[in-house]
């Protein structure tokens, strides 16, 4: 009788070796489109594992920080080349563990490639400033210095891109890292760490501990030998991370929720706006922190927009993201699906008009996954919970608006401030919106999603805590400034005093 092969067990990566967890436990990683498909077992790490990983990273830091940045860059460049070679396989792995369609997981791996090349380029820059001193025979400049071991805690919706957003700037700056990936998508982090190792990252410089938030994430954030913590995830957990970092005044970067908006003015190209709303609202099954979960439409085109938008939503094909005919995959897990279903209920109770969708999908090809129909609520009041709270699923709330000032007030009237977009052909209005939208990212005539790696990424209010990822902004987070004054006058020169006359 044939027996099923034992599932592969994926281990932690500590000090250059794949090792078991001290807990002796492992958990299942299953395909959200088909719960019968077991992708693998991943070890459930605990505080002891985190200690080992941090010890390795701390030791490795002493050498890595002294490797010239252009040499560190060569390793990253090789990693980018290897990622290019493995892009297709890693994309398929990612769709299997995360659910989003293959075109999007290819984009996710591509983002990791872009970030890795970009940060490799930074190896020959890492610019500081040189500037004249106010005193004669004195030289002034600033240089960046590395900090130490970085604890990186990442979510499941961009399983390779987000780890790369944190790992690459940390490494090029001369830091070492311990990564705790999301429980739902550890394989993509495993793939990324394997590539970095193959590219020649020395042992201990990159470490990975898999497991859940309280057992593996919390000890990492709290660890006294981890002076830098970067987190992407929910606002509730972000607050815990901030609290864990506060007593030690750690560098702490938080990227959290969003309640992003597309504003459609009466002079917009409506077909373009509908394209953007479909992509922004239902790309990644709405599970992006930049998802367009609110669409504010000018009253004079509201009904026209609704009929075009809803017709398109009805045509979206839901299913397994590996199938090329599919537009939208499942929710990540049962809990997320339940959250979506709860919000659909809340929206109806609040009096929002259900225009399409509203049900989870359980029959036939959907029986073994966490699928939900793409759902649109119309006639929403901007204060309704479905128009205020992050749902992180395929639910879009339409809000009729009048003047641009009203639209901006609605846009800014939520606790978050990540991304906003306006569709208009009036350049004055576009610039007014750019000025008045209080978000970290603004798009004109494009949806709320689509960040590029060489521009800062992050948001205001409860979306973040003032830091930005990607671009040079990331280097600012992973380094400390050191300001240098070199006096070659051979005498005491007192700043602000001896240059007074
Ligand atoms: P999501 O809703 O995207 O799952 P979470 O904020 O729950 O967002 O999780 C994001 C990351 O934070 C995951 O890697 C998760 O394991 C981790 N995490 C969850 N709880 C904690 C915690 N108490 N301390 C540290 N990390 C945590």
Boltz pocket constraint, residues with backbone or C-beta under 6 A from the ligand:
constraints:
  - pocket:
      binder: B
      contacts: [[A, 153], [A, 154], [A, 155], [A, 156], [A, 180], [A, 181], [A, 182], [A, 183], [A, 211], [A, 212], [A, 213], [A, 214], [A, 216], [A, 217], [A, 218], [A, 219], [A, 221], [A, 232], [A, 233], [A, 234], [A, 235], [A, 237], [A, 238], [A, 240], [A, 241]]
      max_distance: 6.0
